[in-house]
């Protein structure tokens, strides 16, 4: 009898348990996988949006539509697009946002503000990149091979992050350095050449503005210099004189990133001069070297010294570009704030940063040469 009474009581509770009335149904939603922002010739904001429809695809394949809208704010451009499509627009949590270089040179934050304020807008996995030229034109391509355009760009960025060509950055991790007076950041830099979307390098920012860039080869060493490397980093260097079309004059090597050592020291002298020592120790595997002779210890020592000198010079060039762009990507200002607050308060960092003496030292150590030897 007690069991029956308990069962009846539970059934009564179920009747009054109605569930969550404020749940957000996705049945009629349209999924925005990629968005791009440009400025029209009149200086008005233009948003281009890739909208993916999984339900209408044939043979299990999704299809996409490309729509655009103009307005005086990001929200207004999105509303213009919503008026053109059926269903509500929701943003994919693994999506990508593209900004044209001309827009990014103005100030990036105003075009991000609404994305951080909306509680339902994804941030933790959304990739952000700068495009050399109109960003919307990339999305208008709709697909590359079997991949829809948004998925292709996202996968491209992620794969190049793994190879240290691009710095790893998402919409979520972008905000802290963007608002930090002692730390700048960099984003993937893309461009469109014909039907191809290529990696142009790394877009450098000072504050919230795009101020300069590094090429793809520099980008790889730059990522390691920041201390935020991923799985692998590959380099090709010319180490012998002679024709540039002779493969024997080049060497290809790859870092063992789990063993890379980096040290950054910021020191303030008595006269107020700020000095920074940045050292890198790179254990590398030789991937390709047509002249071989890597069983000779003397030859390996010579290559270590030569590659260390070449990469230290490369690091010096990267630092010059960073300082010319005003991009404090190493967070030197942040270290001053934490360890030398009096010095930080006494200087105008925008004017002082280009005068900071940054001394890089890259040491290459060949620890493997494949199975040939």
RODO-2510 file (C-alpha; in nm, 4 decimals, decimal comma):
residues 373
     n   res          X          Y          Z
     1     x     0,0000     0,0000     0,0000
     2     x     0,2864     0,2317     0,0850
     3     x     0,4494     0,1580    -0,2497
     4     x     0,1259     0,2433    -0,4345
     5     x     0,0920     0,5714    -0,2433
     6     x     0,4525     0,6617    -0,3237
     7     x     0,4008     0,5836    -0,6913
     8     x     0,0854     0,7967    -0,7059
     9     x     0,2719     1,0809    -0,5373
    10     x     0,5498     1,0698    -0,7969
    11     x     0,2968     1,0721    -1,0819
    12     x     0,1298     1,3774    -0,9309
    13     x     0,4642     1,5560    -0,9174
    14     x     0,5301     1,4720    -1,2834
    15     x     0,2023     1,6364    -1,3826
    16     x     0,3170     1,9646    -1,2300
    17     x     0,6711     1,9364    -1,3683
    18     x     0,6370     2,1277    -1,6956
    19     x     0,9994     2,1491    -1,7907
    20     x     1,1931     2,4578    -1,8953
    21     x     0,9682     2,7127    -2,0675
    22     x     1,2553     2,9454    -2,1609
    23     x     1,4462     2,6862    -2,3638
    24     x     1,5762     2,8097    -2,6988
    25     x     1,4567     2,5856    -2,9807
    26     x     1,6937     2,5469    -3,2750
    27     x     1,4399     2,3827    -3,5061
    28     x     1,3750     2,7005    -3,7037
    29     x     1,7203     2,8573    -3,6568
    30     x     1,9685     2,9208    -3,9402
    31     x     2,3309     2,8537    -3,8515
    32     x     2,5845     3,1296    -3,9246
    33     x     2,9187     2,9595    -3,9747
    34     x     3,1296     3,2562    -4,0885
    35     x     3,0954     3,6327    -4,0931
    36     x     3,3018     3,9038    -4,2605
    37     x     3,3130     4,2781    -4,2050
    38     x     3,4137     4,5488    -4,4536
    39     x     3,3718     4,9216    -4,4973
    40     x     3,1901     5,0482    -4,8072
    41     x     3,3449     5,3365    -5,0077
    42     x     3,1151     5,5658    -4,8092
    43     x     3,2569     5,4308    -4,4819
    44     x     2,9427     5,2337    -4,3882
    45     x     2,9789     4,8943    -4,2252
    46     x     2,9000     4,5910    -4,4425
    47     x     2,8564     4,2433    -4,2988
    48     x     2,8681     3,9303    -4,5134
    49     x     2,7317     3,6129    -4,3579
    50     x     2,7549     3,2454    -4,4508
    51     x     2,4360     3,0704    -4,3428
    52     x     2,4420     2,6903    -4,3381
    53     x     2,1329     2,4739    -4,3749
    54     x     2,1882     2,1109    -4,2740
    55     x     1,8294     2,0055    -4,3371
    56     x     1,8224     2,0890    -4,7077
    57     x     2,1447     1,9234    -4,8112
    58     x     2,1411     1,6296    -5,0516
    59     x     2,3159     1,2993    -4,9742
    60     x     2,3980     1,4160    -4,6209
    61     x     2,5843     1,7280    -4,7378
    62     x     2,5108     2,0716    -4,5993
    63     x     2,4427     2,3681    -4,8237
    64     x     2,5093     2,7338    -4,7591
    65     x     2,3838     3,0764    -4,8603
    66     x     2,5778     3,4026    -4,8599
    67     x     2,3933     3,7187    -4,7578
    68     x     2,5096     4,0707    -4,6791
    69     x     2,3713     4,3825    -4,5153
    70     x     2,4903     4,7346    -4,4417
    71     x     2,4281     4,9554    -4,1423
    72     x     2,5640     5,1873    -3,8783
    73     x     2,6372     4,9081    -3,6301
    74     x     2,7082     4,5361    -3,6244
    75     x     2,3642     4,4661    -3,4803
    76     x     2,1942     4,6668    -3,7550
    77     x     2,3794     4,4803    -4,0321
    78     x     2,2783     4,1473    -3,8759
    79     x     1,9162     4,2602    -3,8534
    80     x     1,9253     4,3578    -4,2223
    81     x     2,0369     4,0042    -4,3051
    82     x     1,7726     3,8526    -4,0750
    83     x     1,5095     4,0374    -4,2779
    84     x     1,6281     3,8548    -4,5923
    85     x     1,6262     3,4969    -4,4642
    86     x     1,3740     3,2615    -4,3096
    87     x     1,4159     3,1538    -3,9506
    88     x     1,6376     3,3026    -3,6849
    89     x     2,0157     3,3302    -3,7205
    90     x     2,2366     3,1585    -3,4631
    91     x     2,6154     3,1643    -3,4642
    92     x     2,8157     2,8413    -3,4766
    93     x     3,0446     2,7884    -3,1770
    94     x     3,3311     2,6734    -3,4032
    95     x     3,2846     2,9551    -3,6531
    96     x     3,5174     3,2248    -3,7857
    97     x     3,5050     3,6051    -3,8104
    98     x     3,6981     3,7949    -4,0787
    99     x     3,7828     4,1660    -4,0759
   100     x     3,9200     4,3593    -4,3717
   101     x     4,2578     4,5242    -4,3157
   102     x     4,1119     4,8699    -4,3846
   103     x     3,8528     4,8207    -4,1089
   104     x     4,1060     4,6739    -3,8645
   105     x     4,3352     4,9745    -3,9131
   106     x     4,0623     5,1986    -3,7715
   107     x     3,9847     5,0222    -3,4438
   108     x     3,8803     4,6602    -3,4093
   109     x     3,6959     4,6755    -3,0776
   110     x     3,3791     4,8631    -3,1888
   111     x     3,3078     4,5764    -3,4277
   112     x     3,3532     4,3183    -3,1501
   113     x     3,1661     4,4914    -2,8689
   114     x     2,8213     4,3462    -2,9415
   115     x     2,9638     3,9941    -2,9662
   116     x     3,0930     4,0122    -2,6103
   117     x     2,7714     4,1648    -2,4777
   118     x     2,5384     3,8991    -2,6195
   119     x     2,5172     3,6112    -2,3680
   120     x     2,4248     3,3562    -2,6355
   121     x     2,7036     3,4475    -2,8803
   122     x     2,9840     3,1844    -2,8746
   123     x     3,3383     3,3042    -2,8023
   124     x     3,5579     3,0215    -2,6732
   125     x     3,6184     2,8446    -3,0073
   126     x     3,5454     3,1197    -3,2610
   127     x     3,8480     3,2097    -3,4740
   128     x     3,9289     3,5684    -3,5754
   129     x     4,1437     3,6760    -3,8726
   130     x     4,2373     3,9832    -4,0764
   131     x     4,2025     3,9804    -4,4552
   132     x     4,4165     4,1756    -4,6988
   133     x     4,1416     4,3138    -4,9242
   134     x     3,7625     4,2792    -4,9016
   135     x     3,6814     4,0138    -4,6398
   136     x     3,3328     3,9489    -4,7799
   137     x     3,4740     3,8359    -5,1155
   138     x     3,6250     3,5306    -4,9466
   139     x     3,2866     3,4128    -4,8200
   140     x     3,1229     3,4743    -5,1572
   141     x     3,3307     3,1859    -5,2902
   142     x     3,0901     2,9624    -5,0892
   143     x     3,2992     2,6450    -5,1003
   144     x     3,6452     2,5082    -5,1682
   145     x     3,6548     2,1482    -5,2775
   146     x     3,4096     1,9516    -5,0656
   147     x     3,4167     2,2001    -4,7760
   148     x     3,1872     2,4956    -4,7249
   149     x     3,3802     2,8198    -4,7040
   150     x     3,3468     2,8767    -4,3281
   151     x     3,4542     2,5233    -4,2436
   152     x     3,7482     2,5490    -4,4848
   153     x     3,8786     2,8724    -4,3308
   154     x     3,8391     2,7425    -3,9758
   155     x     4,0257     2,4208    -4,0553
   156     x     4,2959     2,6154    -4,2384
   157     x     4,3547     2,8452    -3,9417
   158     x     4,3605     2,5573    -3,6938
   159     x     4,6080     2,3531    -3,9001
   160     x     4,8425     2,6514    -3,9393
   161     x     4,8202     2,7167    -3,5650
   162     x     4,9435     2,3603    -3,5092
   163     x     5,2420     2,4382    -3,7355
   164     x     5,3093     2,7698    -3,5542
   165     x     5,2459     2,9712    -3,8715
   166     x     4,9591     3,1535    -3,6963
   167     x     4,9319     3,2499    -3,3290
   168     x     4,6529     3,0648    -3,1525
   169     x     4,3710     3,3087    -3,0833
   170     x     3,9947     3,2932    -3,0348
   171     x     3,7272     3,5540    -2,9787
   172     x     3,7484     3,4755    -2,6066
   173     x     4,1281     3,4952    -2,5675
   174     x     4,1426     3,8098    -2,7820
   175     x     3,9653     4,0349    -2,5326
   176     x     4,2173     4,0438    -2,2408
   177     x     4,5213     4,1642    -2,4445
   178     x     4,3009     4,4001    -2,6448
   179     x     4,2070     4,5842    -2,3260
   180     x     4,5472     4,5492    -2,1548
   181     x     4,7698     4,8614    -2,1793
   182     x     5,0792     4,6456    -2,1260
   183     x     5,0145     4,3714    -2,3795
   184     x     4,9432     4,3657    -2,7531
   185     x     4,8380     4,0782    -2,9771
   186     x     4,8479     3,9389    -3,3286
   187     x     4,5965     3,7609    -3,5520
   188     x     4,6126     3,5348    -3,8584
   189     x     4,6512     3,7352    -4,1795
   190     x     4,4818     3,5947    -4,4920
   191     x     4,4410     3,7030    -4,8528
   192     x     4,2594     3,5825    -5,1629
   193     x     4,4539     3,5129    -5,4802
   194     x     4,2269     3,3978    -5,7600
   195     x     4,0342     3,1014    -5,6214
   196     x     4,2886     3,0348    -5,3469
   197     x     4,2794     3,1569    -4,9881
   198     x     4,6385     3,1856    -4,8725
   199     x     4,8172     3,2556    -4,5472
   200     x     4,9744     3,5986    -4,5821
   201     x     5,1365     3,5964    -4,2381
   202     x     5,0610     3,7547    -3,9023
   203     x     4,8676     4,0796    -3,8489
   204     x     5,0212     4,2896    -3,5691
   205     x     4,8127     4,5139    -3,3457
   206     x     4,8946     4,8094    -3,1249
   207     x     4,6120     4,8597    -2,8808
   208     x     4,3067     4,7850    -3,0897
   209     x     4,4421     4,8851    -3,4306
   210     x     4,6115     4,6812    -3,7044
   211     x     4,9501     4,8469    -3,7505
   212     x     5,1812     4,6048    -3,9340
   213     x     5,2448     4,2479    -4,0384
   214     x     5,4979     3,9666    -4,0575
   215     x     5,5247     3,7199    -4,3459
   216     x     5,4577     3,3482    -4,2983
   217     x     5,8227     3,2560    -4,2483
   218     x     5,8634     3,5248    -3,9831
   219     x     5,5322     3,4233    -3,8281
   220     x     5,6653     3,0794    -3,7327
   221     x     5,9615     3,2179    -3,5382
   222     x     5,7427     3,4949    -3,3943
   223     x     5,5026     3,2394    -3,2415
   224     x     5,7926     3,0596    -3,0732
   225     x     5,9341     3,3919    -2,9499
   226     x     5,6024     3,4670    -2,7764
   227     x     5,6284     3,1370    -2,5862
   228     x     5,2899     3,0110    -2,7061
   229     x     5,3914     2,7449    -2,9534
   230     x     5,1906     2,4433    -3,0603
   231     x     5,3017     2,1029    -3,1916
   232     x     5,5579     2,1674    -3,4643
   233     x     5,7482     2,4493    -3,6321
   234     x     5,9336     2,4010    -3,9602
   235     x     6,2008     2,6214    -4,1177
   236     x     6,3793     2,6319    -4,4525
   237     x     6,7084     2,8231    -4,4645
   238     x     6,9654     2,8894    -4,7307
   239     x     7,3047     2,7977    -4,5853
   240     x     7,5254     2,7689    -4,8944
   241     x     7,6088     3,0218    -5,1621
   242     x     7,5212     2,9429    -5,5211
   243     x     7,2076     2,9384    -5,7357
   244     x     6,8788     2,9912    -5,5506
   245     x     6,7223     2,7140    -5,7595
   246     x     6,9717     2,4541    -5,6336
   247     x     6,8078     2,2485    -5,3572
   248     x     7,1520     2,1543    -5,2205
   249     x     7,1983     2,5087    -5,0944
   250     x     6,9062     2,4791    -4,8517
   251     x     6,8300     2,2921    -4,5325
   252     x     6,4880     2,2089    -4,3845
   253     x     6,4525     2,1418    -4,0136
   254     x     6,1783     2,1063    -3,7581
   255     x     6,1744     2,1989    -3,3905
   256     x     6,0904     1,9548    -3,1146
   257     x     5,8520     2,1998    -2,9510
   258     x     5,8058     2,0023    -2,6317
   259     x     6,1776     2,0599    -2,5636
   260     x     6,2005     2,4279    -2,6645
   261     x     6,3244     2,6554    -2,3871
   262     x     6,2439     3,0280    -2,3748
   263     x     6,3501     3,2933    -2,1276
   264     x     6,2445     3,6590    -2,1204
   265     x     6,4021     3,9020    -1,8729
   266     x     6,3039     4,2695    -1,8437
   267     x     6,5537     4,4934    -1,6646
   268     x     6,5528     4,8661    -1,5912
   269     x     6,8910     5,0382    -1,5624
   270     x     6,9657     5,3275    -1,3289
   271     x     6,9367     5,5783    -1,6141
   272     x     6,5872     5,4461    -1,6898
   273     x     6,6866     5,2523    -2,0008
   274     x     6,4769     4,9354    -2,0409
   275     x     6,6642     4,6269    -2,1589
   276     x     6,5068     4,2949    -2,2535
   277     x     6,6919     3,9672    -2,2941
   278     x     6,5051     3,7057    -2,4986
   279     x     6,6725     3,3673    -2,5363
   280     x     6,5511     3,0590    -2,7221
   281     x     6,7009     2,7117    -2,7261
   282     x     6,5671     2,5098    -3,0190
   283     x     6,6374     2,1361    -3,0466
   284     x     6,5733     2,0493    -3,4132
   285     x     6,5475     1,7504    -3,6428
   286     x     6,6872     1,7762    -3,9936
   287     x     6,4067     1,6998    -4,2383
   288     x     6,5875     1,7656    -4,5651
   289     x     6,9525     1,8331    -4,6439
   290     x     7,0685     1,7134    -4,9847
   291     x     7,4410     1,7525    -4,9065
   292     x     7,4065     1,5170    -4,6062
   293     x     7,7359     1,4559    -4,4113
   294     x     7,5397     1,4834    -4,0875
   295     x     7,7346     1,1929    -3,9388
   296     x     8,0321     1,4296    -3,9187
   297     x     8,0279     1,5964    -3,5744
   298     x     8,2360     1,8897    -3,6969
   299     x     7,9864     1,9537    -3,9770
   300     x     7,6933     1,9355    -3,7329
   301     x     7,8676     2,1862    -3,5037
   302     x     7,9239     2,4197    -3,7979
   303     x     7,5552     2,3927    -3,8968
   304     x     7,4455     2,4604    -3,5374
   305     x     7,6488     2,7805    -3,5270
   306     x     7,5369     2,8908    -3,8734
   307     x     7,1676     2,8273    -3,8079
   308     x     7,1882     2,9961    -3,4671
   309     x     7,3334     3,3068    -3,6290
   310     x     7,0737     3,3090    -3,9089
   311     x     6,7805     3,2681    -3,6709
   312     x     6,9122     3,5298    -3,4285
   313     x     6,9267     3,7736    -3,7211
   314     x     6,5724     3,6722    -3,8167
   315     x     6,4598     3,7381    -3,4587
   316     x     6,6183     4,0839    -3,4701
   317     x     6,4229     4,1661    -3,7880
   318     x     6,0979     4,0506    -3,6245
   319     x     6,1654     4,2684    -3,3218
   320     x     6,2327     4,5719    -3,5420
   321     x     5,8989     4,5186    -3,7168
   322     x     5,7197     4,4770    -3,3842
   323     x     5,8667     4,8001    -3,2466
   324     x     5,7988     4,9927    -3,5670
   325     x     5,4385     4,8713    -3,5477
   326     x     5,4137     4,9546    -3,1773
   327     x     5,3140     4,5932    -3,1108
   328     x     5,4233     4,4826    -2,7625
   329     x     5,3436     4,1186    -2,8321
   330     x     5,5874     3,9924    -2,5668
   331     x     5,4035     4,1789    -2,2905
   332     x     5,7056     4,3847    -2,1834
   333     x     5,4712     4,6549    -2,0594
   334     x     5,2803     4,3983    -1,8560
   335     x     5,6039     4,2955    -1,6822
   336     x     5,6812     4,6605    -1,6046
   337     x     5,3338     4,7025    -1,4545
   338     x     5,3890     4,3969    -1,2334
   339     x     5,7554     4,4366    -1,1377
   340     x     5,8469     4,8011    -1,1984
   341     x     5,5230     4,9954    -1,1352
   342     x     5,7025     5,3247    -1,0660
   343     x     5,8800     5,3070    -1,4022
   344     x     5,5527     5,2219    -1,5777
   345     x     5,3758     5,5226    -1,4263
   346     x     5,6613     5,7547    -1,5225
   347     x     5,6742     5,6748    -1,8953
   348     x     5,4481     5,7180    -2,1962
   349     x     5,4579     5,3560    -2,3132
   350     x     5,3479     5,4406    -2,6682
   351     x     5,6589     5,6573    -2,7050
   352     x     5,8929     5,4503    -2,4893
   353     x     5,8297     5,1036    -2,6355
   354     x     6,0122     5,1687    -2,9675
   355     x     6,3189     5,2722    -2,7649
   356     x     6,3341     4,9537    -2,5576
   357     x     6,6496     4,7544    -2,6270
   358     x     6,5485     4,3972    -2,6984
   359     x     6,8368     4,1520    -2,7389
   360     x     6,7399     3,8127    -2,8868
   361     x     6,9600     3,5056    -2,8848
   362     x     6,8511     3,1895    -3,0668
   363     x     7,0544     2,8725    -3,0125
   364     x     6,9911     2,5848    -3,2530
   365     x     7,0891     2,2322    -3,1552
   366     x     7,0616     1,9523    -3,4116
   367     x     6,9464     1,6465    -3,2165
   368     x     6,8168     1,4263    -3,4985
   369     x     6,8629     1,3766    -3,8720
   370     x     6,6126     1,1089    -3,9654
   371     x     6,6976     0,7454    -4,0308
   372     x     6,9437     0,8046    -4,3185
   373     x     7,2435     0,8073    -4,0858
***
